[in-house]
Amino acid sequence: MDPADKSIIEWDLQRGTQIRLIRGHRADVQAVTMMPNGKRLISVSADILIKTWRDDGSLSCILSGHSAPVTHMTVIPSSCYGL
């Protein structure tokens, strides 16, 4: 995650190489988490949006409704629920 350019960088930790760059937030990305099945990323941002991303880096869903920046996200294991 690189808040300076409002993007998420996915890394191959063994090789130390960038796998993909995901862009889509209009403000600093605050946190990123992975769904338990490994098929979706969830990012939260100062733009007051929660976004889900497919494993190919494409946008899956935008969740709105917050009135202030979203700074944290957690996913309940073995479910599709997030807090």
C-alpha contacts under 8 A as a table, 3 or more apart, distances in Angstrom:
res1	aa1	res2	aa2	distance
1	M	7	S	6.04
1	M	8	I	3.99
1	M	9	I	5.09
1	M	10	E	7.59
1	M	29	V	7.01
1	M	31	A	7.81
1	M	32	V	7.49
2	D	5	D	6.03
2	D	6	K	6.26
2	D	7	S	5.48
2	D	8	I	5.85
2	D	9	I	6.81
2	D	29	V	7.23
3	P	6	K	4.73
3	P	7	S	6.31
3	P	8	I	7.91
3	P	27	A	7.78
3	P	28	D	4.54
3	P	29	V	5.07
3	P	30	Q	7.15
4	A	7	S	7.81
4	A	28	D	6.64
5	D	28	D	7.32
6	K	23	R	6.73
6	K	24	G	7.41
6	K	25	H	5.74
6	K	26	R	6.51
6	K	27	A	5.64
6	K	28	D	4.84
6	K	29	V	5.55
7	S	21	L	6.82
7	S	22	I	5.58
7	S	23	R	4.64
7	S	24	G	6.90
7	S	25	H	6.93
7	S	28	D	7.87
7	S	29	V	6.71
8	I	21	L	5.83
8	I	22	I	5.00
8	I	23	R	6.54
8	I	29	V	7.56
9	I	18	Q	6.85
9	I	19	I	7.50
9	I	20	R	5.95
9	I	21	L	4.67
9	I	22	I	6.30
10	E	18	Q	6.03
10	E	19	I	5.39
10	E	20	R	5.31
10	E	21	L	6.43
10	E	22	I	7.93
11	W	16	G	6.69
11	W	17	T	5.77
11	W	18	Q	4.51
11	W	19	I	5.23
11	W	20	R	7.30
12	D	15	R	5.62
12	D	16	G	5.54
12	D	17	T	5.34
12	D	18	Q	6.17
12	D	19	I	6.17
13	L	16	G	4.96
13	L	17	T	7.11
18	Q	21	L	7.68
20	R	57	G	7.32
21	L	57	G	7.77
22	I	57	G	5.94
22	I	58	S	7.81
25	H	28	D	7.27
25	H	29	V	7.00
25	H	45	S	6.84
25	H	47	D	6.80
25	H	49	L	7.88
26	R	47	D	5.81
27	A	45	S	6.25
27	A	46	A	5.29
27	A	47	D	4.95
28	D	45	S	5.66
28	D	46	A	5.46
28	D	47	D	7.28
29	V	32	V	7.82
29	V	43	S	6.88
29	V	44	V	5.94
29	V	45	S	4.33
29	V	46	A	6.51
30	Q	43	S	7.53
30	Q	44	V	5.67
30	Q	45	S	5.04
30	Q	46	A	6.74
30	Q	70	V	7.20
30	Q	71	T	5.10
30	Q	72	H	6.85
31	A	43	S	5.78
31	A	44	V	5.47
31	A	45	S	7.15
31	A	71	T	6.39
31	A	72	H	5.76
31	A	73	M	6.78
32	V	41	L	6.84
32	V	42	I	5.56
32	V	43	S	4.42
32	V	44	V	6.54
32	V	73	M	7.32
33	T	41	L	5.81
33	T	42	I	5.28
33	T	43	S	6.62
33	T	73	M	6.95
33	T	74	T	6.86
33	T	75	V	7.62
34	M	38	G	6.07
34	M	39	K	7.68
34	M	40	R	5.96
34	M	41	L	4.56
34	M	42	I	6.11
34	M	75	V	7.87
35	M	38	G	5.41
35	M	39	K	6.57
35	M	40	R	5.39
35	M	41	L	6.18
35	M	42	I	7.30
35	M	75	V	6.59
35	M	80	C	7.72
36	P	39	K	7.93
36	P	75	V	7.68
36	P	77	P	5.94
36	P	78	S	6.55
36	P	79	S	7.71
37	N	40	R	7.57
38	G	41	L	7.72
38	G	55	D	7.75
39	K	54	R	6.19
39	K	55	D	5.15
40	R	52	T	6.36
40	R	53	W	5.39
40	R	54	R	4.91
40	R	55	D	5.66
41	L	52	T	5.56
41	L	53	W	5.05
41	L	54	R	6.72
41	L	55	D	7.27
42	I	50	I	6.94
42	I	51	K	5.69
42	I	52	T	4.47
42	I	53	W	6.36
42	I	73	M	7.89
43	S	50	I	5.75
43	S	51	K	5.33
43	S	52	T	6.44
43	S	73	M	7.78
44	V	48	I	7.48
44	V	49	L	6.10
44	V	50	I	4.63
44	V	51	K	6.56
44	V	70	V	5.61
44	V	71	T	6.33
44	V	72	H	6.75
44	V	73	M	6.89
45	S	48	I	5.78
45	S	49	L	5.87
45	S	50	I	6.72
45	S	69	P	6.15
45	S	70	V	5.40
45	S	71	T	6.44
46	A	49	L	7.41
46	A	68	A	7.46
46	A	69	P	4.04
46	A	70	V	5.78
46	A	71	T	7.05
47	D	69	P	5.94
47	D	70	V	7.71
48	I	64	S	7.06
48	I	65	G	7.80
48	I	66	H	5.70
48	I	67	S	6.55
48	I	68	A	5.64
48	I	69	P	4.39
48	I	70	V	5.41
49	L	62	I	6.82
49	L	63	L	5.99
49	L	64	S	5.26
49	L	65	G	7.74
49	L	66	H	7.16
49	L	69	P	7.64
49	L	70	V	6.92
50	I	62	I	5.90
50	I	63	L	5.01
50	I	64	S	6.57
50	I	70	V	7.50
51	K	59	L	7.29
51	K	60	S	7.44
51	K	61	C	5.70
51	K	62	I	4.59
51	K	63	L	6.13
52	T	59	L	6.20
52	T	60	S	5.28
52	T	61	C	5.11
52	T	62	I	6.54
53	W	56	D	7.83
53	W	57	G	5.69
53	W	58	S	5.53
53	W	59	L	4.54
53	W	60	S	4.94
53	W	61	C	7.08
54	R	57	G	5.36
54	R	58	S	5.37
54	R	59	L	6.27
54	R	60	S	5.80
55	D	58	S	7.41
59	L	62	I	7.99
66	H	69	P	7.34
66	H	70	V	7.37
73	M	82	G	6.91
73	M	83	L	5.80
74	T	82	G	5.64
74	T	83	L	5.39
75	V	79	S	7.74
75	V	80	C	7.35
75	V	81	Y	5.93
75	V	82	G	4.29
75	V	83	L	6.34
76	I	79	S	5.79
76	I	80	C	7.12
76	I	81	Y	5.71
76	I	82	G	6.03
76	I	83	L	7.77
77	P	80	C	8.00
